[in-house]
């Protein structure tokens, strides 16, 4: 089929590579002419343009712009769409997006491919980015069934593991396992930087190894993305942050009271529970 | 030289492999006869025994028992030592160990090799475990200079990066980059387990990917080790935990007040600061 991709970054570019290799015709639009050139050179798209008009041939369009730009982008896109064109997005929050886009375009299937790399941009686009990773669709009661079926089939063809739930359920779950870890991890780095003794801080940077590297990784990630998680998933992120602070306070209280056995029991629970969150063993 | 290793787990076993390959004669003692057999089969030691008397031939002994057993182990070892035998340890806290061991044996050089794997025990012992990793020595004003020189030379021969500081400075720095991350990470897992809605928790476990895996890794580690960090480094760990809670509260307050630009600035700072803590780029 003819598939449009609006926004040719890591996710849009990687979608293009896989969809073309599956035999679809991929039409890509970026605001940057240079990105269009790279996309064509790398074989990410069949045709690329900075003009939204290119997408009026598309039967289905992945909107892959940053969350903050999504509603205005779709607004500009509307004049070029056939009534039966299906829109889907790739944003990492869903309720705010559904509330913004569904009134503009009923044939919209909200989506969230949970795949990524440390890199961004068209240069980072890669084949098989989605294979084996979760891809969540969050249709509402009013989302047309044929549109859901169409996007579902495409997601499965990418080799992704499909999940379907409400936008609210999605946002609550990803607050726990994606957005909360960013804030927990950023707080770790921020706290270290508050160390008043510069010699201690210097020694800490010298001695830091894999434990610190892993625990601080997502807190040292893209600041704009971290901000978007908080801005567009504020209620759920706050909910998980406040529960997190309770758990932290419990551990602090145990250490203050020297309740070592109780602390060890808690650490046994976390050790036992963690594998449930890991789809593949380390 | 003749080197003793008391405690044949991951660290003791890995020391044996490297020290033998450097031409030293390695004498190993374990409480378990089976561990002694494995150590000999794997070439970790030249001779192994469950009898401490084996170590009376050693010129230098690495005491590699868990922190909780260290003082009593050294107490049992004393009758077998020559007056000029050098003792060194591998414990991950230093002040409590120095206060316990230095009065028993003046010729003691406190040490902390900052290397490890997810595995434990003699089976996990590997060559070159220490190469390129920090190895901290924390002698005091009364530690004999020849003993420091001897241990320093051995540590360098392992390819480790040597650091020397006071026990207090060590404990304060590792609280930041090793012990605090364990509690931060364990709190993340513990908080998720507090989610009252089982459907949300199930979806969260299904959607969790690399971000959650990395941030939760050290919090899902050895509970006994986590307890030891807290028990033997309580003041410094509490100091860093309370500063961490301040940083967390700052982020929570920014999200509550919808101060998105301020939050993004903070995330820019953590993104910029993190590479200072990483000796090798990811």
Interface residues (C-beta under 8 A of the other chain):
Chain A: X114 X115 X118 X133 X134 X136 X163 X165 X169 X170 X172 X173 X174 X176 X177 X178 X180 X181 X182 X183 X184 X185 X186 X187 X188 X189 X190 X191 X192 X193 X194 X195 X197 X199 X200 X201 X203 X204 X205 X206 X207 X208 X209 X211 X212 X213 X214 X215 X216 X217 X218 X219 X220 X221 X222 X223 X224 X226 X227 X230 X231 X234 X237 X238 X240 X241 X242 X243 X244 X245 X246 X247 X248 X249 X250 X251 X252 X254 X255 X256 X258 X260 X263 X264 X265 X266 X267 X268 X269 X270 X271 X273 X274 X275 X276 X277 X278 X279 X282
Chain B: X114 X115 X118 X133 X134 X136 X163 X165 X169 X170 X172 X173 X174 X176 X177 X178 X180 X181 X182 X183 X184 X185 X186 X187 X188 X189 X190 X191 X192 X193 X194 X195 X197 X199 X200 X201 X203 X204 X205 X206 X207 X208 X209 X211 X212 X213 X214 X215 X216 X217 X218 X219 X220 X221 X222 X223 X224 X226 X227 X230 X231 X234 X237 X238 X240 X241 X242 X243 X244 X245 X246 X247 X248 X249 X250 X251 X252 X254 X255 X256 X258 X260 X263 X264 X265 X266 X267 X268 X269 X270 X271 X273 X274 X275 X276 X277 X278 X279 X282
